[in-house]
């Protein structure tokens, strides 16, 4: 069984893996800029640096909300913050259309953490493009969340699905499945649960996350 320390280490490995490319591009761009004298090439280097800096910033914002404590917010996080993070991550992929159906102005931090991770998993499944539908609503003391990826070819490792459902015995916890394990444990601690359904052209990820006591109203 994976300890909390092991899970934290695997999440850090995931973060480092995802940040390596844009941060490496920043380093390479600075080296090129230092040696380049041609004005047009220097302009191109600066554009690449700006692009890499934006990608790095967008990823860090995602990790802050999806994995971290989301310091700076209260018990609730504005939905607009979550929307901006996901839209930014998908911004460079012109083949993916994102539709939001979240009527609430804010959601509890645990629900936002689950929503972001499910959205990221669904987004990763759209390797050939498609549509990502994200919805959330409060109902009878719970936050119900759904992320649906629809496309010509869905790429989804079902070990992630087993991890989402908390099937620890069947799935080795790796940096690939660590995020799914994390939100599965979070949902279990709160008395909720996660589920998924997969077909040839659609992946549906769902969650029911109870609202913390004192916030139901």
Beta strands, then each sheet from edge to edge (+ up, - down):
strand 1: 76-78
strand 2: 96-102
strand 3: 106-108
strand 4: 130-139
strand 5: 142-150
strand 6: 193-198
strand 7: 202-210
sheet 1: 1+ 3-
sheet 2: 2+ 4+ 5- 7+ 6-
end
